[in-house]
Amino acid sequence: MFAIVHGIVSGLPEGSCLLGFRMSVLLSVQGLTKTFGVRPLFRDLSFDIREGERIGLIGPNGAGKSTLLKILVGREEMDAGTRAMRRSVKLGYVAQDDVFPEGMSVRQVVLAALADESIEEHERETITSIVLTQVGFDDDEKLASHLSGGWRKRLSIARAMALQPDIVLLDEPTNHLDLPGIVWLERLLRASSFGYVVATHDRAFLRAVADDILEISRVYPAGYFRATGSYDQFTERRDEFLEGQARLRESVANQVRRETEWLGRKAAARTRKAASRIDEAMDRRGELADLKARTTAAGAAGIDFVGTGRQSRKLLVAENVAKSMGGRRLFSGLELMLTPGSKLGLLGPNGSGKSVMLRTIAGEHKPDEGTVIPADGLRRVMFEQGRTALNPNQSLRRALCPSGDEVHFRGRPVHVTAWAKQFLFSVEQIDVLVGSLSGGEQARVRMAQMMLQPADLLLLDEPTNDLDIPALEVLEEALADFPGALVIVSHDRELLDRVCTEVIGLDGKGGSASYASVSQWLTALERAQRQATKAAQASGTKGAPVQPKARKLGFHEQKELDGMEATLLEAEETVAKLHAEVEASATAGNAILNSACKALEEAQTRVERLYQRWQELEGRRTAT
């Protein structure tokens, strides 16, 4: 049957609708303007999204990435402009916060997403089962409210995929996913048939999933900069553009200086004949003001951690350290020695004990076995996950400067307003409460506090959460330059690979080992999972949770299998009917032909999906 279906599609006339359709514009915005308060997020923003495009959406915190995605999906209104979407295009949307109806199971959440689709009940069941298998669920009756953050994200993705979308809009989809989960999502997106726009600050993730980068920022004249190619190619072209803009600013500044001198001459020189030159001078001043405003917006926070200058060879030694929590062994046999310049990354799946290991090194947890021996008078400074050291009811002024109006950094006094500006806060924000700041802003406040504490050992638990790419790059440089020792927990592979000289990987089962890089640990983790799966299959056991095919068929799945032959027959008849419609539409005009081709392609995809599902269900029934 696959050969028949593929033959139908490949047998279309040369240069027919399918190729042209894939290249067509599915969604576009023209003249998009959106304002919050008195500050415009976008002004006259215009761009297209074509079928199959894989777009990475980036921009500094506060640039409006989430708002833009909500406007594109139709969940938020724009102040001005137009949003146009091709008829019959389906949009999927994965929000930053994963919200599900109260009391629903995993399966019910996906079924509910299909409630408005014009398909039969058995097809809803089939689609639901397929997508839940694709994203790794082995228990679809579990309540959505009982899922961890990572599995909630997977369920959100499954809900969007169930719509069989043409485009999926994903807002920070790596939030709450651990590193193995992020790698899983990369592979899922690269293998997908739909196009997508994904907003993220994860540079390694961008490199893996995006073929086109769109950055929104006030630094650009059009409000955005877009370049086809990898993230690295994008940064090269963006840097060239910004360098050109800096040269333009210098040129315009010189012109304004000359015109100002001319305007300052005696009144006799300012005759009616010079009126046009006066107008041009005013225009140049306006152009320069705009260039200054935009280039100023490209600043980055001034993060710079201070070491104590201590020369001790050994700062901290851990010998045969083990720790359990809640009756579960998290790690054991930990051996490490931290010296000035040591840069250690801690890796592991969610719940494997990374934060516990960090706090054990910090001296906050006592090891169950072994010893952690710090050097005498060791000065440790910690960045806590969730920034729990911050007081949400304290003003930004007092959080940055606990007393008086000055802080002392590297031996010199700095006024609190200048200190705030170093971390990209405006004068107007100086008296706002810390609790009203965004996650990225709170992270910058906590780092500003840490910079005032000279340290021998920095301990950082997920410091990259909520930081935009410019802040990540500055943090990366600051950590690389820090003269003391560093231990960091992070999901940001780019930062870990650039900063860390060694990583310790936890396997989630109580084991740990040292690796040279993040990729080496991921490779070892995947190898161990494959070996565990083979061993489980050989012994006839269920196997690892990531292998849902080993479980018995549930009631809904058995019912689905029983009706599969009838479902396939109906689907094949639909393909044959649509093939006839395509042939009849060959001379009916591009619009009608494209519509017929689209319907045929969707029907073909459904048949292929049904055969894959049939094979899967039969295999599981045979295995059990």
C-alpha positions in Angstrom: 0.0 0.0 0.0 2.9 2.4 0.7 4.1 1.9 -2.8 0.7 2.6 -4.2 0.2 5.8 -2.2 3.7 7.1 -3.0 3.1 6.3 -6.7 -0.1 8.4 -6.7 1.9 11.4 -5.3 5.0 10.9 -7.5 2.8 10.4 -10.5 1.5 14.0 -10.5 2.4 16.1 -13.6 5.9 17.5 -13.5 6.1 20.9 -11.9 2.6 20.4 -10.4 1.2 21.8 -7.2 3.1 19.9 -4.4 6.4 21.6 -4.8 4.9 25.0 -5.4 2.6 24.5 -2.5 5.4 23.8 -0.1 7.1 27.0 -1.0 3.9 29.1 -0.6 3.4 31.6 2.2 1.3 30.2 5.0 1.3 33.1 7.4 2.3 36.7 7.2 2.2 39.9 9.2 2.4 43.4 7.6 2.9 46.6 9.5 2.5 44.9 12.9 2.6 47.4 15.8 2.2 46.5 19.4 2.7 48.8 22.4 2.8 48.1 26.2 2.3 51.3 28.2 4.2 54.1 26.4 6.9 51.8 25.0 6.4 50.1 21.6 7.4 46.5 21.4 7.2 46.5 17.6 6.5 49.2 15.1 5.7 48.4 11.5 7.0 44.8 11.7 6.5 42.8 8.5 7.6 39.2 7.5 6.3 35.9 6.1 6.4 32.3 7.2 6.4 29.7 4.4 5.6 26.0 4.5 8.4 23.9 5.9 10.4 26.8 7.3 12.3 26.1 10.5 12.7 29.5 12.2 14.6 30.3 15.4 13.1 33.4 17.1 15.5 35.3 19.4 15.8 38.7 21.0 16.7 40.4 24.3 14.4 39.9 27.3 11.5 42.3 27.0 11.7 42.5 23.2 8.3 40.8 22.9 9.0 37.3 21.6 6.1 35.7 23.5 3.8 38.5 22.5 4.7 38.1 18.9 4.0 34.3 19.0 0.6 35.0 20.7 -0.3 37.5 17.9 0.8 35.0 15.2 -1.4 32.3 16.7 -4.3 34.7 17.2 -4.4 34.8 21.0 -3.5 38.5 21.3 -4.6 41.5 19.3 -2.2 43.9 17.6 -2.5 47.7 17.8 -2.1 48.1 14.1 -1.2 46.1 11.0 -2.6 42.9 9.4 -2.2 39.2 10.0 -3.0 37.0 7.0 -3.1 33.2 7.1 -3.7 30.9 4.1 -7.1 29.1 4.2 -7.0 25.6 5.8 -3.6 26.2 7.5 -3.4 24.7 10.9 -1.4 26.3 13.7 -0.1 24.5 16.8 1.1 26.4 19.8 3.2 25.5 22.8 3.2 28.2 25.4 5.9 28.9 28.0 3.6 27.8 30.8 2.0 24.4 30.4 -1.7 24.7 31.5 -4.1 21.8 31.3 -7.8 21.4 32.3 -8.2 20.3 35.9 -8.7 16.6 36.5 -7.8 15.4 33.0 -5.6 12.5 32.2 -2.8 12.7 29.7 -5.0 11.0 27.1 -8.0 13.2 27.8 -5.8 16.4 27.3 -4.9 15.4 23.8 -8.4 14.1 22.9 -9.8 17.5 24.1 -7.5 19.3 21.7 -9.1 17.4 18.9 -12.7 18.1 20.0 -13.3 20.7 17.3 -11.7 18.7 14.5 -14.0 17.3 11.8 -12.9 13.7 12.2 -14.4 10.5 13.4 -14.0 9.4 17.1 -11.9 6.4 16.2 -9.5 8.7 14.3 -9.2 11.0 17.3 -8.2 7.9 19.4 -5.7 6.8 16.8 -4.0 10.2 16.5 -3.9 10.6 20.3 -2.2 7.2 20.7 0.3 7.9 18.0 1.4 11.3 19.3 1.6 10.1 22.9 3.8 7.3 21.7 6.0 9.7 19.8 6.6 11.9 22.8 7.4 8.9 25.0 4.4 8.4 27.3 3.9 4.9 28.6 1.0 5.7 31.0 -1.7 7.8 29.2 -4.2 7.5 32.1 -2.0 9.4 34.5 -3.4 12.8 35.6 -1.7 15.7 33.8 -1.6 17.6 37.1 0.7 14.8 38.5 3.3 15.2 35.8 6.8 16.7 36.4 7.8 19.9 34.6 9.5 18.0 31.8 6.6 15.7 31.1 4.2 18.5 31.2 6.2 20.1 28.4 6.1 16.8 26.4 2.3 16.8 26.9 2.0 20.3 25.6 4.0 19.3 22.5 1.9 16.2 22.0 -1.3 18.4 22.2 0.0 20.7 19.5 1.2 17.8 17.2 -2.2 16.1 17.5 -3.7 18.9 15.4 -1.5 17.7 12.5 -0.4 21.3 12.1 1.3 23.1 9.2 3.2 25.4 11.6 3.9 25.0 15.3 4.8 28.0 17.3 6.9 27.1 20.4 7.7 29.5 23.2 10.8 28.5 25.2 10.1 24.8 24.7 13.3 23.7 26.5 12.1 25.2 29.8 11.7 22.3 32.3 13.4 19.8 30.0 16.7 18.2 31.1 19.5 17.8 28.7 18.4 14.3 27.4 14.9 15.8 27.0 16.3 18.8 25.0 18.2 16.3 22.7 14.9 14.4 22.3 13.1 17.5 21.3 15.8 18.4 18.8 15.4 15.1 17.0 11.6 15.3 17.1 11.6 18.7 15.4 14.2 17.8 12.8 12.2 14.8 11.8 8.9 16.6 11.8 6.9 17.3 8.6 5.6 20.6 9.9 7.4 24.0 9.9 7.9 25.8 13.1 8.9 29.0 14.8 10.7 28.4 18.1 11.6 31.2 20.6 14.6 30.2 22.6 17.8 31.5 24.2 19.5 28.1 24.0 22.3 28.6 21.4 23.1 24.8 21.0 19.4 24.1 20.5 19.2 26.9 17.9 22.1 25.3 16.0 20.3 22.0 16.0 16.8 22.9 15.0 16.8 26.3 13.0 17.6 26.9 9.4 16.5 30.5 9.6 17.0 33.0 12.4 14.7 36.0 13.1 15.9 38.4 15.8 13.5 41.1 17.1 15.1 44.1 18.7 14.9 47.8 18.8 18.5 48.0 17.6 17.3 47.3 14.1 15.7 50.0 11.9 12.9 47.5 10.8 12.6 46.1 14.3 14.0 42.8 13.3 16.9 41.1 11.5 16.5 37.9 9.6 19.0 35.7 7.9 18.7 32.2 6.3 21.3 29.7 7.5 22.6 28.4 10.8 22.9 30.4 14.0 26.6 30.9 13.4 25.9 32.3 9.9 23.3 34.6 11.3 25.6 36.0 13.9 28.2 36.8 11.3 25.7 38.6 9.1 24.2 40.4 12.1 27.7 41.6 13.3 28.4 42.9 9.8 25.1 44.8 9.8 25.7 46.3 13.3 29.2 47.3 12.3 27.7 49.1 9.3 25.2 50.7 11.5 28.0 51.9 13.8 29.8 53.4 10.9 26.6 55.1 9.7 26.1 56.6 13.2 29.7 58.0 13.1 29.1 59.4 9.6 25.8 61.0 10.6 27.4 62.4 13.8 30.1 64.1 11.7 27.4 65.6 9.4 25.4 66.9 12.3 28.6 68.4 13.8 29.3 70.3 10.5 25.7 71.4 10.1 25.6 72.6 13.7 28.7 74.7 13.1 27.1 76.1 10.0 23.9 76.9 11.8 25.8 78.7 14.5 27.3 81.3 12.0 26.0 84.8 11.8 22.4 85.3 10.8 23.4 86.6 7.3 24.4 83.1 6.4 20.9 81.8 7.2 19.0 83.3 4.3 15.9 81.9 2.7 18.1 80.2 0.1 19.5 78.0 2.9 16.1 76.9 4.2 16.4 73.4 2.6 19.8 73.0 4.2 18.4 73.9 7.6 15.6 71.3 7.1 18.2 68.7 6.1 20.3 69.5 9.2 17.2 68.9 11.4 16.6 65.6 9.6 20.1 64.5 10.3 19.7 65.3 14.0 16.6 63.2 14.1 18.4 60.4 12.3 21.3 60.6 14.7 19.0 60.5 17.7 17.3 57.4 16.3 20.6 55.7 15.7 21.8 56.5 19.2 18.6 55.2 20.7 18.8 52.0 18.8 22.5 51.3 19.3 22.2 52.0 23.0 19.5 49.3 23.2 22.2 46.7 22.2 24.0 46.9 25.6 24.7 43.9 27.8 24.9 43.6 31.6 28.3 44.1 33.1 28.8 40.8 34.9 32.3 40.4 36.5 32.8 38.1 39.5 35.6 39.0 41.9 38.1 36.4 43.3 40.0 36.7 46.6 43.4 36.2 45.0 43.9 33.2 47.2 46.8 31.0 46.0 46.1 27.8 47.9 46.6 24.7 45.7 43.7 22.8 47.2 40.4 24.8 47.7 38.2 21.8 48.4 38.5 18.0 48.3 35.7 15.4 48.3 36.5 11.8 49.1 34.2 8.9 48.4 31.1 11.1 49.0 27.6 9.5 48.8 24.2 11.0 49.4 20.6 9.7 49.5 17.3 11.6 49.7 13.9 10.1 50.4 15.3 6.6 50.6 16.9 6.8 47.1 20.6 6.8 46.4 21.4 9.9 44.3 25.2 9.5 44.0 28.1 7.6 45.5 31.9 7.4 45.3 32.3 11.1 44.4 35.9 12.1 44.2 37.0 15.6 43.3 39.7 18.2 44.1 39.0 21.8 43.3 41.9 24.2 42.7 42.1 27.8 41.5 40.9 27.7 37.9 38.9 24.5 38.2 35.7 24.7 36.2 33.3 21.8 37.0 29.9 21.2 35.4 27.3 18.9 37.0 25.0 17.0 34.6 22.1 14.6 34.9 18.5 14.0 34.1 15.9 15.9 36.1 15.7 14.5 39.7 19.1 12.8 39.5 20.5 14.9 42.3 22.6 17.7 40.7 21.4 20.4 43.1 21.9 18.1 46.1 25.5 17.4 44.9 26.1 21.1 44.6 24.8 21.8 48.0 26.8 19.0 49.5 29.9 20.5 48.0 28.7 23.9 49.4 28.5 22.3 52.9 24.7 22.8 53.2 24.1 19.0 53.1 26.1 16.6 55.1 27.2 13.5 53.1 25.9 10.1 54.2 29.3 8.6 53.4 32.8 10.1 52.8 34.0 13.6 53.5 34.0 17.1 52.0 37.1 19.1 53.2 37.2 22.8 52.4 40.4 24.8 52.8 40.6 27.0 56.0 38.6 30.1 55.6 37.3 29.1 52.1 34.9 31.8 50.8 32.0 30.3 48.9 29.3 32.3 47.1 26.2 30.6 45.7 23.6 31.4 43.1 20.5 29.4 44.2 18.1 27.8 41.8 15.0 30.0 41.6 17.0 33.0 43.1 15.6 32.2 46.5 18.1 34.5 48.2 16.3 37.6 46.8 13.6 39.3 48.9 10.6 40.0 46.6 9.4 42.8 48.9 12.6 44.7 48.8 13.2 47.6 46.4 15.7 47.3 43.6 17.7 50.1 45.2 18.1 48.2 48.5 18.7 44.8 46.8 21.6 46.3 44.9 22.8 48.6 47.7 21.7 47.5 51.2 22.7 50.7 52.8 23.5 54.2 51.7 23.8 55.3 48.0 27.1 53.6 47.0 28.5 50.1 46.6 32.2 49.3 46.6 33.3 47.2 43.6 37.0 46.4 43.1 38.0 49.0 45.6 36.1 51.9 44.1 32.8 53.5 45.1 29.9 53.3 42.5 26.6 55.1 42.9 23.6 52.9 43.1 22.0 54.4 39.9 25.3 53.8 38.0 25.4 50.2 39.5 21.8 49.6 38.4 22.6 50.8 34.8 25.5 48.4 34.7 22.9 45.6 34.9 20.5 47.3 32.3 18.1 48.8 34.8 16.7 52.3 34.1 16.6 55.1 36.7 12.8 54.7 36.7 13.1 51.1 38.0 15.3 51.9 40.9 12.5 51.9 43.5 10.3 49.1 42.1 10.0 45.9 44.1 12.2 43.0 43.2 9.2 40.7 43.1 7.8 42.7 40.2 10.9 42.2 38.0 11.1 39.6 35.3 13.0 36.4 35.8 15.9 37.6 33.7 16.0 40.9 35.7 16.0 39.0 39.0 18.9 36.9 37.8 20.9 40.0 37.0 20.1 41.4 40.5 21.3 38.2 42.2 24.5 38.3 40.1 25.1 42.0 41.0 24.9 40.9 44.7 27.3 38.1 44.2 29.8 40.4 42.5 30.2 42.4 45.7 31.3 39.2 47.5 34.9 38.2 46.6 35.0 34.4 46.4 37.3 31.4 46.3 34.6 29.1 45.0 31.5 30.0 43.0 28.6 27.6 43.2 25.9 28.2 40.6 22.6 26.3 40.4 20.8 27.0 37.0 22.1 30.6 36.7 21.2 30.6 32.9 17.4 30.3 33.5 15.6 33.4 32.0 18.8 35.0 30.7 18.8 36.2 27.1 21.6 35.5 24.7 23.6 38.8 25.3 23.5 38.1 29.1 24.5 34.5 28.6 27.5 35.5 26.5 28.6 38.0 29.2 28.1 35.5 31.9 30.1 32.9 29.9 33.0 35.3 29.7 32.8 36.3 33.4 32.9 32.6 34.5 35.8 31.8 32.1 37.8 34.7 33.5 37.0 34.0 37.2 40.3 33.1 38.9 38.9 30.9 41.6 37.1 27.5 41.3 33.6 27.1 39.9 30.9 24.4 40.1 27.9 24.9 37.9 24.6 23.1 37.2 23.1 24.2 33.9 21.2 22.9 30.9 23.0 25.4 28.6 25.4 23.1 26.6 27.0 26.1 24.9 28.1 27.7 28.2 29.1 24.4 29.8 31.3 23.4 26.8 32.9 26.8 26.6 33.6 27.2 30.3 34.0 23.8 32.0 37.2 21.9 32.0 35.5 18.8 33.4 31.9 17.5 33.9 30.5 15.0 36.3 27.4 13.1 34.9 24.8 11.5 37.1 22.8 8.7 35.6 19.7 9.1 37.9 20.3 5.6 39.4 22.9 6.5 42.0 25.9 6.3 39.7 28.2 9.1 38.6 31.3 9.5 36.5 33.7 12.1 35.1 33.6 13.2 31.4 35.5 15.5 29.2 32.4 17.2 27.7 28.7 17.4 27.6 28.5 15.4 24.3 30.6 12.6 25.8 28.2 12.3 28.7 25.1 12.3 26.4 26.7 9.6 24.3 27.4 7.5 27.3 23.9 8.0 28.7 22.3 6.9 25.4 24.5 3.9 25.2 23.5 2.8 28.7 19.8 3.3 27.8 20.1 1.1 24.7 21.9 -1.6 26.7 19.2 -1.5 29.4 16.5 -1.8 26.7 18.2 -4.8 25.0 18.6 -6.5 28.4 15.0 -5.9 29.3 13.8 -7.2 26.0 16.0 -10.3 26.3 14.6 -11.0 29.8 11.0 -10.4 28.8 10.6 -7.5 31.3 8.9 -4.2 30.6 12.1 -2.4 30.0 12.9 1.2 30.5 10.1 3.8 30.8 11.2 5.3 27.5 10.2 2.1 25.7 6.4 2.2 25.9 6.0 -0.5 23.2 6.8 -3.2 25.9 3.7 -2.6 27.9 0.4 -4.4 27.3 -2.4 -2.9 25.2 -4.9 -0.9 27.1 -8.6 -1.0 26.5 -8.6 1.9 24.1 -5.7 0.5 22.2 -7.2 -2.9 21.8 -10.4 -1.3 20.5 -8.3 0.7 18.1 -6.5 -2.4 16.9 -9.7 -4.3 16.4 -11.1 -1.6 14.1 -7.8 -0.9 12.3 -8.6 -2.8 9.1 -11.8 -1.0 8.5 -10.2 2.3 9.3 -7.4 1.6 6.8 -9.9 0.6 4.1 -11.8 3.9 4.5 -8.5 5.9 4.5 -7.4 4.2 1.3 -10.7 4.9 -0.4 -10.3 8.5 0.5 -6.8 8.6 -1.1 -8.2 7.1 -4.3 -11.0 9.6 -4.4 -8.7 12.6 -3.8 -6.3 11.4 -6.5 -9.2 11.5 -9.0 -10.0 15.0 -7.8 -6.4 16.1 -8.3 -6.4 14.8 -11.9 -9.8 16.6 -12.5 -8.4 19.8 -11.1 -5.2 19.9 -13.2 -6.8 22.5 -15.5 -9.0 24.3 -13.0 -6.5 26.9 -11.8 -3.7 27.0 -9.2 -5.9 27.7 -6.2 -8.2 24.7 -6.8 -5.3 22.5 -7.7 -3.2 23.4 -4.7 -6.2 22.8 -2.4 -6.7 19.3 -4.0 -3.0 18.5 -3.6 -3.1 19.5 0.0 -6.0 17.3 0.7 -4.3 14.4 -1.1 -1.1 14.9 0.8 -2.9 14.9 4.2 -4.8 11.7 3.3 -1.5 10.0 2.2 0.1 11.0 5.5 -2.8 9.6 7.4 -2.6 6.2 5.6 1.2 6.0 6.3 0.5 6.9 10.0 -2.2 4.2 10.3 0.1 1.5 8.9 2.8 2.5 11.3 0.4 2.4 14.1 -1.0 -1.0 13.1 2.5 -2.4 13.0 3.2 -1.0 16.4 0.0 -2.3 18.0 0.4 -5.8 16.5 4.0 -5.9 17.6 3.1 -5.1 21.2 0.2 -7.6 21.2 2.6 -10.3 20.0 5.3 -9.3 22.5 2.9 -9.6 25.4 
